[in-house]
Amino acid sequence: MIVRVPASSANLGPGFDSFGIAWQLYNEISFQLAGETEILGCSAAYRGEDNLALRAYRRVLERCGVRDEGVSIRFGRTSIPVSRGLGSSAALITAGVMAANELHDLGLSRESLFLLATEVEGHPDNVAPAIYGGLSVSAMAGGRAVTRRFPVSDKLYFTALIPPFELSTALARSVLPDSISRADAVFNVSRGALVLRALGDGDAELLAFAMDDRIHQSYRATLIDGFSAARAEAQECGAAAICISGAGPTLLCVSDKPDFPARMETALSMALPGWEMKELLPDLDGAKIAAL
């Protein structure tokens, strides 16, 4: 059985730990019941008990009272870059919970899988779009995750600028302040609401105003070598808004100009050799069982 899971970008500027959007960029992982557990098709560093797909798979069995008698996990096409802020961890977790549900015929709802995936991940901003697809806003309430989807206009063009280095979420969180001012909280709340409207309407002018943040981006930008140069090039090429994708180091550009990706690719190759550019389309379906 193969599970296909989309990449995702969390935060989206002011939507810290709340907003997320799924992309048509996928990991495909196969799961098969086996006499003993094995993990294949990935580097040795990811073949142990800490593998997130395995941990999520086992968490579902534990919650449902099912004995784990062994599973073979094989990584196939893996297009989501690791530790780049495009939801690679959430994709593994989502694959694991969906595989456990399917292989053991547990009959869990999509909402139950979302809650179990959030339990493993610790926060819902990436797992919500990975499971449901589209643009979502999620929140935690008393240890329970709640999420809702919002529309995304097809007038907008999304592009990821991916640097040639990783950035761990732990490090990206370590540079954030422990508290913020009331003014900064109001700043983010107001702009977050406007970001949702701008994305839904395809309003690039509003998005240029709203996609700003005072909670995390300025701190994380110091960890991304080339951040200022990449942002300047994107603005010059016609990006309406640029934000850090998830914890970084990938930057997400949004434009209403069809020629933006071509212009950006040329500029990036000259200004920041080694960086990769990917045009992204929203995935509206979320994770799927791709083959049995």
C-alpha positions in Angstrom: 0.0 0.0 0.0 1.3 3.5 -0.9 0.4 6.7 0.8 1.0 10.0 -1.1 1.2 13.1 1.1 1.6 16.7 0.0 4.2 19.2 1.1 3.0 22.2 3.1 4.0 25.7 4.2 3.1 26.8 7.6 2.8 30.3 9.2 2.4 32.3 6.0 3.7 35.5 7.6 1.5 36.6 10.5 -0.2 33.2 10.9 2.4 31.8 13.3 1.8 28.2 14.3 -1.8 28.5 12.8 -1.9 28.9 9.1 -0.9 26.2 6.6 -1.2 25.4 2.9 -0.7 22.2 1.0 1.3 21.9 -2.3 1.3 19.6 -5.3 4.7 18.3 -4.2 4.6 14.8 -2.8 6.2 12.1 -0.8 5.2 8.5 -1.6 5.8 5.9 1.1 4.7 2.2 1.0 3.7 0.2 4.0 3.3 -3.6 4.2 2.6 -5.9 7.1 5.7 -7.9 7.8 7.1 -10.4 10.3 9.5 -7.8 11.5 9.8 -4.1 11.2 12.1 -2.6 8.6 12.6 0.8 7.0 14.0 0.9 3.5 14.8 3.5 0.8 16.2 6.2 3.1 19.5 7.0 4.7 20.6 4.9 7.7 20.1 7.9 10.0 16.3 7.6 9.4 15.9 3.8 9.7 15.6 3.6 13.5 12.8 3.7 16.0 12.6 7.4 15.9 11.5 7.4 12.2 8.4 9.6 12.3 6.4 7.5 9.9 7.0 4.5 12.2 6.2 6.4 15.3 3.0 7.7 13.9 2.0 4.2 12.7 2.6 2.8 16.1 0.8 5.6 17.9 -2.4 4.8 16.0 -2.1 1.1 16.9 -1.5 1.9 20.5 -4.5 4.2 20.7 -6.7 1.6 19.1 -5.4 -1.3 21.1 -3.9 -3.2 18.2 -0.8 -5.2 18.5 2.1 -4.2 16.3 3.4 -7.4 14.7 5.8 -5.7 12.3 5.6 -3.4 9.3 7.8 -2.9 6.2 8.1 0.8 5.3 9.7 1.7 2.0 10.4 5.3 0.9 9.7 5.7 -2.8 9.4 9.1 -4.5 10.3 11.7 -1.9 10.0 15.2 -3.5 9.7 17.1 -0.2 13.1 18.5 0.9 14.1 17.6 4.4 14.4 20.3 7.1 13.6 23.1 4.6 10.3 24.3 6.0 8.1 22.5 3.6 6.4 20.0 6.0 8.6 17.0 5.6 8.0 15.9 9.2 4.2 16.3 8.9 4.2 14.3 5.7 5.9 11.4 7.4 3.5 11.5 10.3 0.5 11.8 8.1 1.7 8.8 6.0 2.1 6.7 9.2 -1.4 7.4 10.6 -3.1 6.8 7.3 -1.2 3.6 6.7 -2.1 2.2 10.2 -5.7 3.0 9.6 -5.8 1.3 6.2 -3.6 -1.8 6.8 -5.5 -2.7 10.0 -9.0 -1.7 8.7 -9.6 0.6 11.7 -12.2 2.8 10.1 -10.9 6.0 11.7 -12.3 9.2 10.3 -10.2 11.9 8.7 -10.7 14.0 11.8 -9.5 11.2 14.0 -6.4 10.8 11.9 -5.8 14.6 12.1 -6.0 14.5 15.8 -3.6 11.6 16.1 -1.1 13.2 13.7 -1.3 16.4 15.7 -0.6 14.4 18.8 2.6 13.1 17.3 3.7 16.4 15.6 2.8 18.6 18.6 1.1 21.3 16.6 -1.5 21.2 13.8 -0.3 23.9 11.3 1.4 21.4 8.9 -0.5 18.3 9.5 -3.9 20.0 8.8 -3.0 20.8 5.2 -1.2 17.5 4.8 -4.3 15.6 5.7 -7.1 17.8 4.4 -5.3 19.8 1.6 -5.8 23.4 0.8 -5.4 26.4 3.0 -6.2 25.9 6.6 -6.2 27.7 10.0 -5.7 25.5 13.0 -5.8 26.1 16.8 -5.2 24.1 20.0 -7.9 24.1 22.7 -7.4 22.1 25.8 -5.0 19.7 24.0 -7.4 19.2 21.1 -6.8 20.5 17.7 -9.4 22.3 15.6 -9.0 23.3 11.9 -11.0 24.9 9.1 -10.3 25.4 5.4 -10.3 28.6 3.5 -10.3 29.3 -0.3 -7.2 30.2 -2.3 -7.6 32.2 -5.5 -6.2 30.9 -8.8 -5.1 34.4 -9.6 -2.0 34.0 -7.5 1.3 32.3 -8.3 3.3 30.6 -5.6 7.1 30.0 -5.8 9.4 28.4 -3.3 13.0 29.6 -3.0 14.9 26.7 -1.4 18.5 27.3 -0.1 21.1 24.5 -0.2 21.2 24.0 3.5 18.9 22.7 6.2 17.5 24.5 9.3 16.1 22.5 12.2 12.8 23.5 13.7 14.4 23.3 17.2 17.0 25.9 16.2 14.5 28.1 14.5 12.3 28.1 17.6 15.2 28.7 20.0 15.8 32.3 18.6 12.2 33.4 19.2 11.4 35.6 22.2 9.5 34.2 25.2 6.9 37.0 25.1 5.7 39.8 22.8 4.1 43.1 23.3 0.3 43.8 23.0 1.0 46.0 20.0 2.8 43.2 18.2 0.0 40.7 19.0 -2.6 43.1 17.6 -0.4 43.7 14.6 -0.3 40.0 13.8 -4.0 39.3 14.5 -5.1 42.0 12.2 -2.8 41.1 9.4 -3.5 37.5 9.7 -7.2 38.1 9.0 -6.3 40.2 6.0 -4.0 37.5 4.6 -6.9 35.0 4.5 -9.0 37.5 2.6 -6.2 38.4 0.2 -5.4 34.8 -0.6 -9.1 34.0 -1.1 -9.7 37.0 -3.4 -6.4 37.0 -5.2 -5.8 40.5 -4.0 -2.0 41.0 -4.4 -2.1 44.6 -3.2 -3.8 43.6 0.1 -1.4 40.7 0.5 1.6 43.0 0.1 0.3 45.0 3.0 -0.8 42.0 5.2 1.9 39.5 4.8 4.0 41.0 7.5 4.9 39.7 11.0 6.3 40.7 14.3 6.5 37.4 16.1 9.0 35.1 14.3 10.3 36.1 10.9 12.8 38.8 11.8 14.4 36.4 14.3 14.5 33.4 12.0 15.8 35.5 9.1 19.1 35.8 10.9 19.6 32.1 10.5 19.0 32.1 6.8 22.2 33.0 4.9 21.1 34.9 1.8 17.7 35.9 3.1 18.0 39.6 2.4 19.4 39.1 -1.1 16.7 36.5 -2.0 13.9 38.9 -0.7 15.3 41.8 -2.7 15.5 39.8 -5.9 12.0 38.5 -5.4 10.6 42.0 -4.9 12.5 43.2 -8.0 11.0 40.4 -10.0 7.4 41.3 -9.0 6.6 39.3 -5.8 3.7 40.9 -4.0 4.7 39.1 -0.7 7.6 37.1 0.6 7.5 35.0 3.8 9.5 32.3 5.4 7.9 28.9 4.7 7.4 27.2 8.1 10.5 27.4 10.2 12.6 28.0 7.1 15.0 28.2 5.4 12.8 28.1 2.3 11.2 31.4 1.3 7.7 31.5 -0.2 6.9 34.1 -2.8 3.4 35.1 -3.9 2.7 37.1 -7.1 -0.2 37.9 -9.4 2.2 38.2 -12.4 2.3 35.1 -14.7 5.9 35.9 -15.7 7.2 36.1 -12.1 8.5 32.4 -11.9 10.6 32.8 -15.1 12.0 36.1 -14.0 12.7 34.8 -10.5 14.5 31.7 -11.8 16.9 33.8 -13.9 17.6 36.3 -11.0 18.1 33.5 -8.5 20.7 31.7 -10.5 22.7 34.8 -10.8 22.3 36.2 -7.3 22.3 33.0 -5.2 23.9 30.1 -7.0 23.0 26.8 -5.4 19.5 27.9 -4.4 16.6 26.0 -6.1 13.3 27.4 -7.2 10.1 25.5 -7.4 6.7 26.7 -8.8 4.0 25.5 -6.4 0.3 24.8 -7.0 -2.1 24.3 -4.0 -3.1 20.7 -3.4 -6.8 20.6 -2.6 -7.2 17.0 -1.7 -4.6 16.2 1.0 -3.1 12.8 1.7 -4.3 9.8 -0.3 -3.9 6.1 -0.5 -2.3 6.1 -4.0 -2.1 2.3 -4.5 -3.0 -0.9 -2.6 
